[in-house]
Structure formats: structure tokens, C-alpha cells
Amino acid sequence: MAATLETGDIPLEDSIKIYEEGIQLIEFCEKKLGEAEKKIQKLNRTPGGDFETKPLDDTETPE
């Protein structure tokens, strides 16, 4: 999409349509990413040696 827009060889109306499609794709991807982030959990070892899961904090990154 970006390459097509950057060439400047397409009519303005087509450029606007491609741009709008790109915005819709961004919104779709952000929604899917948000849903995936809610599913990510952190695996911790307890003092007893077992494992437990906790939600991953926004400030942490998976290792």
C-alpha cells in the first residue's frame, strides 16, 4: 500500500481509497494485538518450586 501511494502514479481518488483501507487495517491489527496482550501471562516459580501464572504487567516484557 505504502509503495503504491509513494509512486504518485495513481489518481487522487484511488490514493484516498488505499489510505482509508490502510487505516482500517491498522485499527483491525491494533484490536487483535490488544486481545492477544490480554491473554499473555507471566509464569512464576513459587518458593515451593511449583509454577503459577499471573497477568503480565504493562511495564514488563516477556523473557
C-alpha positions in Angstrom: 0.0 0.0 0.0 2.7 2.5 1.0 4.7 1.8 -2.1 1.7 2.3 -4.3 0.9 5.6 -2.6 4.6 6.8 -2.8 4.8 6.4 -6.5 2.3 9.1 -7.1 1.2 7.5 -10.3 -2.4 6.8 -9.3 -5.4 9.1 -9.2 -6.2 11.1 -6.1 -9.5 9.1 -5.5 -7.6 5.8 -5.7 -5.0 7.2 -3.3 -7.7 8.2 -0.8 -9.3 4.8 -1.0 -6.0 3.0 -0.4 -5.2 5.3 2.5 -8.7 4.6 4.1 -8.1 0.8 3.6 -4.7 1.2 5.4 -6.4 3.0 8.3 -8.9 0.2 8.6 -6.1 -2.4 8.6 -4.3 -0.5 11.4 -7.5 -0.5 13.5 -8.0 -4.2 12.9 -4.4 -5.0 13.8 -4.5 -2.9 17.0 -7.7 -4.6 18.1 -6.2 -8.1 17.5 -3.0 -7.1 19.3 -4.9 -5.8 22.3 -6.8 -9.1 22.5 -3.6 -11.1 22.3 -1.9 -8.9 25.0 -4.8 -9.7 27.4 -4.1 -13.4 27.0 -0.4 -13.2 27.8 0.5 -14.3 31.3 3.8 -14.5 33.2 4.9 -17.8 34.5 6.5 -17.6 38.0 8.2 -20.2 40.2 6.8 -20.3 43.7 9.1 -20.7 46.8 7.9 -24.3 46.9 9.2 -24.9 43.4 5.8 -25.0 41.7 4.7 -22.7 38.9 1.9 -20.2 38.9 0.7 -17.8 36.3 0.0 -14.1 36.7 -1.1 -11.4 34.3 1.9 -9.7 32.6 2.3 -6.1 33.7 2.3 -3.4 31.1 5.8 -2.4 32.3 7.3 -5.8 31.9 8.4 -7.6 28.8 8.3 -11.3 28.3 11.7 -13.0 28.7 
